Amino acid sequence: MNANDHDVDMLDEYDFSQATRGPVVQPDPGKTRITIRLDTDVLDWFHDRVNAQGGGSYQALINQALRWYMMHPPPDDAWLRQMIREVVREEQARTTS
């Protein structure tokens, strides 16, 4: 039996002619599936919190933190400007050394 025979056997065993692409389980209403890149230490922090609570969903915890932030925004965005300044300074120091 060669590799081509195996492919023929698979075709005989499985019929995907009526298959559809997409997730097997549809997301809950009001939920949107996205791909997002998070810093490893941030993700680890949420995993640690969930584990400390005895289990649960780290994604739900991230969603809860984001929702809290939406409901309690800072009075202005001065903190964001300051954070950007610090990041730019760190980056400049790293590239000039």
C-alpha positions as CSV (number, residue, x, y, z in Angstrom):
1,M,0.0,0.0,0.0
2,N,1.5,3.4,-1.0
3,A,0.5,6.9,0.0
4,N,-1.9,7.2,-3.0
5,D,-3.8,4.1,-1.9
6,H,-4.2,5.7,1.6
7,D,-5.8,8.8,0.0
8,V,-8.2,6.6,-2.0
9,D,-9.1,4.7,1.2
10,M,-9.8,8.0,3.0
11,L,-12.1,9.2,0.1
12,D,-14.0,5.9,0.3
13,E,-14.4,6.2,4.1
14,Y,-15.3,9.8,4.5
15,D,-17.7,11.9,2.4
16,F,-17.1,15.6,2.7
17,S,-19.2,16.6,-0.2
18,Q,-21.9,18.2,2.0
19,A,-19.4,19.7,4.5
20,T,-19.3,23.4,5.2
21,R,-16.4,25.5,6.4
22,G,-16.5,27.4,9.6
23,P,-16.6,26.8,13.3
24,V,-18.2,23.6,14.5
25,V,-19.8,25.4,17.4
26,Q,-21.3,28.8,16.7
27,P,-20.3,31.7,19.0
28,D,-22.9,32.8,21.6
29,P,-25.1,35.7,20.5
30,G,-23.3,39.0,21.3
31,K,-19.9,37.4,21.1
32,T,-17.4,38.0,18.3
33,R,-14.4,35.7,17.6
34,I,-11.2,37.7,17.0
35,T,-7.5,37.1,16.9
36,I,-5.6,39.4,19.2
37,R,-1.9,39.4,20.2
38,L,-1.4,39.9,23.9
39,D,1.9,40.2,25.7
40,T,2.8,36.9,27.4
41,D,3.1,38.4,30.8
42,V,-0.4,39.9,30.5
43,L,-2.0,36.6,29.5
44,D,-0.1,34.8,32.2
45,W,-1.5,37.3,34.8
46,F,-5.1,36.5,33.7
47,H,-4.3,32.7,33.7
48,D,-2.9,33.0,37.2
49,R,-5.9,34.9,38.5
50,V,-8.3,32.2,37.1
51,N,-6.2,29.4,38.6
52,A,-6.1,31.2,41.9
53,Q,-9.9,31.4,41.9
54,G,-10.1,27.7,41.3
55,G,-10.7,27.7,37.6
56,G,-12.9,29.4,35.0
57,S,-12.3,31.2,31.8
58,Y,-9.4,33.6,31.4
59,Q,-11.1,35.0,28.4
60,A,-14.2,35.9,30.5
61,L,-11.9,37.5,33.0
62,I,-10.2,39.6,30.3
63,N,-13.7,40.6,29.0
64,Q,-14.7,41.6,32.5
65,A,-11.6,43.7,32.9
66,L,-12.2,45.5,29.6
67,R,-15.9,46.0,30.5
68,W,-14.9,47.5,33.9
69,Y,-12.5,49.9,32.1
70,M,-15.2,50.9,29.7
71,M,-17.5,51.7,32.6
72,H,-14.8,53.5,34.6
73,P,-12.7,55.4,32.1
74,P,-10.0,57.8,33.4
75,P,-11.1,61.4,33.6
76,D,-8.9,62.3,30.7
77,D,-6.3,60.7,28.5
78,A,-3.3,62.3,30.1
79,W,-2.3,58.9,31.5
80,L,-2.2,57.6,27.9
81,R,-0.1,60.4,26.7
82,Q,2.3,59.8,29.6
83,M,2.5,56.1,28.8
84,I,3.2,56.8,25.1
85,R,6.0,59.2,26.1
86,E,7.6,56.6,28.4
87,V,7.4,53.9,25.6
88,V,8.9,56.3,23.1
89,R,11.7,57.2,25.5
90,E,12.4,53.6,26.2
91,E,12.5,52.8,22.5
92,Q,14.7,55.7,21.7
93,A,17.1,54.7,24.5
94,R,17.2,51.1,23.2
95,T,17.9,52.2,19.6
96,T,20.5,54.8,20.4
97,S,22.6,52.5,22.7
